[in-house]
Amino acid sequence: MEMSQIIGFILAVFVGMTLGMLGSGGSILSVPILVYVMGIEPTLATAYSLFVIGTTSLVGGIHKAKQKLVDFNKVILFGIPTVITVFITRKILVPKIPNIIISSDIFTLRKSVLIMIVFAIVMIVSSVRMIKPLKVAMDSEVEKLNYFNIAIQGILIGLISGFVGAGGGFLIIPTLLLLTKTPMKIAVGTSLFIVSSQSLIGFMGDILGNQIIDWKLLIIFTLASIFGIFIGNVISKKVEDEKLKTGFGWFVLVMGVYIIIRELFLS
C-alpha cells in the first residue's frame, strides 16, 4: 500500500467526522482527498465520493433514527426529485460531457478541470452558508409547505450533487430549516437520509456506466469514514453547533479558493 493511500485513509476519518458533527460537508473533503492525495481522476473521484458519503450518511442516519431525530415524511418529500435528478445526471449528463470542452492555442479546458472548478465554487458557496448565522423562519412566517418550491430545490440539489459528487447536505439543511420549519437536530438526521439515498442512487448510475471501480480502495476509505462519523457524533455533543459550523466554513472557503488557484494557474 502506497503512503499516499495510507494518508488518504487517515484523512477519510475526518470526512466521517464532518458528517457526524454537521450532517453535511463530507464530500467537500472527500473529493479533494481522493483527487489530490490519492491521485484519482476527478470524474472517478466524484463517483467514489457518492459511495463514501452515501454509505457513511446511511450509517449516521440510522443512528439518528434510533434517537427519533429523522422526519421520514420530509426524506420522501425531498428524496424523490433529488434521487431521480442525481441518477439522470450521473447516468446520462456527466458521461456526455467531452474530455476536452474548449481548446485553443492559449487555453484548454478539460472535463476534469471543469469538475474541480465547479466543485470549488460549490465549496465557496457552502462556506458562506456555514460562516453566516442561519436565520430560521418562525412559525408565523411560514403558513404551509410549498411543495413546488421543495421539488425545484430537490432538482437543483440533485443536479449539483450529481455533477460534483457532493452529498448536498449544505443545501438540504438550510432548505429544511427555512422551507419546512424543521428543528436543527431533526434537520441533520433527515439530511443524512436524503444524502444517503441520492448519493447511493447516483453511484448506481456510475456502476451501470463504464467506470472501473477499485472496490478495495473504496471500501477501506468508506470504513474509515464510517469510523469517523461516530467520533463526530461524540464531538458534536460537546461543542456548540454554531462554532463547529463557522470554523469548518472558513476551512472550506480556503480550500475552495486553493482548488481554483491550483486548477487554473498551477496545473
Disulfide bonds with the S-S distance in Angstrom:
none
